[in-house]
Amino acid sequence: MLNLDVALWTCLLFAGGAVVLAFLGPEKSGALMGQLGCQAVTFALAIGIAVSGVRAVLRKRFDSALMHLGCACVMAGWLMGQHAARTTSEAHPVTGSMAMIDGDRMDTLWTGRTLTEYVGKLPFTVRLEKFTVNFYEGGMPREYRSRIMILEPGKEPRTEDVRVNHPAYVHGYHIYQMSWGESTDHYGRPVVYTVLQFIRDPGLPVVYAGFVVLLAGTLWFAARFFTRPKGGAA
């Protein structure tokens, strides 16, 4: 019964924390969770949950073990991403953006309101082959996409289509279609530009794997619970 109480209070703690972070908003909650104290607490929780998962394996409660270990993987992946953000450098930037028009080649990332603050250099080069915008009949944008060529040292060039919610993945970076706009070039001619966002999160595969393991454990537990004999132990 003690383990059940601990699990219940842990769930309530996470739920309460999620509500507080939601009210704080993305910027304040991100700054709070970026503090080393919060990350230390998360690390301690991940270790405790992982130990509970190992104990569940020894008791042959594999559904419980999967749920515990999946949760620990999610936390570990998040901590890996936070560590990458803390150790970012110009040689290994974690996030940044670039604004491009057709034909541009670029290997540097920028930030700031007008993308004028230098962030760092990518280990590959991006060339914008073609940016296209499709509109609805009323004039509202329906879809916009960037066809880019990826140039990596020692590899054959390859082409990727980057759309909203359909990023490309290159050398550890997810490339997202962030926005677009209209401007003029150096000669005063109208041009359409695209803004691509680059994010490197080495912990993301671990987070995804954790969710898969957690889901498997949850389904296993549900199947065992609903198929047990009446009056039998869980």
Residue pairs with C-beta under 8 A, 6 or more apart in sequence:
3 52
10 45
21 29
21 32
21 33
22 29
24 32
32 38
33 39
33 82
34 82
34 85
39 79
39 82
42 75
42 78
42 79
43 75
43 79
45 75
46 72
46 75
46 76
46 79
47 72
49 68
49 69
49 71
49 72
49 75
50 68
50 69
50 72
52 68
53 64
53 65
53 66
53 67
53 68
53 69
53 72
54 65
56 62
56 64
56 65
56 68
57 65
62 217
62 220
63 217
63 218
63 220
63 221
63 224
64 217
64 221
65 217
66 213
66 214
66 216
66 217
66 220
67 214
67 217
67 218
67 221
68 217
69 210
69 213
69 217
70 210
70 211
70 212
70 213
70 214
70 215
70 216
70 217
71 210
71 214
72 210
73 206
73 207
73 209
73 210
73 213
73 214
74 206
74 207
74 210
74 211
74 214
75 210
76 203
76 206
76 210
77 203
77 204
77 205
77 206
77 207
77 208
77 209
77 210
78 203
78 207
79 203
80 201
80 202
80 203
80 206
81 201
81 202
81 203
81 204
81 207
82 203
83 203
84 94
84 200
84 201
84 202
84 203
85 94
85 95
88 94
88 95
88 120
89 120
90 118
90 119
90 120
90 121
91 120
91 121
92 120
92 200
93 109
93 119
93 120
93 121
93 122
93 198
93 200
94 199
94 200
94 201
95 109
95 111
95 119
95 197
95 198
95 199
95 200
96 109
96 110
96 111
96 119
96 120
96 197
96 198
97 109
97 110
97 111
97 115
97 178
97 195
97 196
97 197
97 198
98 106
98 108
98 109
98 110
98 115
98 126
98 195
98 196
98 198
99 110
99 115
99 193
99 194
99 195
100 106
100 126
100 128
100 131
100 146
100 193
100 194
100 196
101 128
101 131
101 185
101 191
101 192
101 193
101 194
102 128
102 129
102 130
102 131
103 127
103 128
104 127
104 128
105 125
105 126
105 127
105 128
105 151
106 125
106 126
107 121
107 122
107 124
107 125
107 126
108 118
108 119
108 120
108 121
108 122
109 118
109 119
109 120
109 121
109 122
109 198
110 116
110 117
110 118
110 119
111 117
111 119
115 195
122 171
122 173
122 198
123 152
123 153
123 171
124 150
124 151
124 152
124 153
124 170
124 171
125 150
125 151
125 152
126 148
126 149
126 150
126 151
126 175
126 196
127 148
127 149
127 151
128 146
128 147
128 148
128 194
129 147
129 148
129 149
129 159
130 146
130 147
131 144
131 145
131 146
131 147
131 180
131 192
131 193
131 194
132 144
132 145
132 147
133 141
133 143
133 144
133 180
133 192
134 141
134 142
134 143
134 144
135 141
135 142
136 142
143 163
143 164
144 163
144 164
144 177
144 180
144 194
145 161
145 162
145 163
145 177
146 161
146 162
146 163
146 177
146 194
146 196
147 159
147 160
147 161
147 162
148 159
148 160
148 161
148 162
148 168
148 175
148 196
149 157
149 158
149 159
149 160
150 157
150 158
150 159
150 160
150 168
150 170
151 157
152 170
152 171
160 168
160 170
160 175
161 168
162 168
162 175
162 176
162 177
162 196
163 177
164 177
166 177
167 174
167 175
167 176
167 177
168 174
168 175
169 175
172 200
172 202
173 198
173 199
173 200
174 198
174 199
174 200
174 201
174 204
175 196
175 197
175 198
176 196
176 197
176 198
176 199
177 194
177 196
178 195
178 196
178 197
179 194
179 195
180 192
180 193
180 194
180 195
181 192
181 193
181 195
182 190
182 191
182 192
182 193
183 190
183 191
183 193
184 190
184 191
185 191
224 234
225 234
228 234
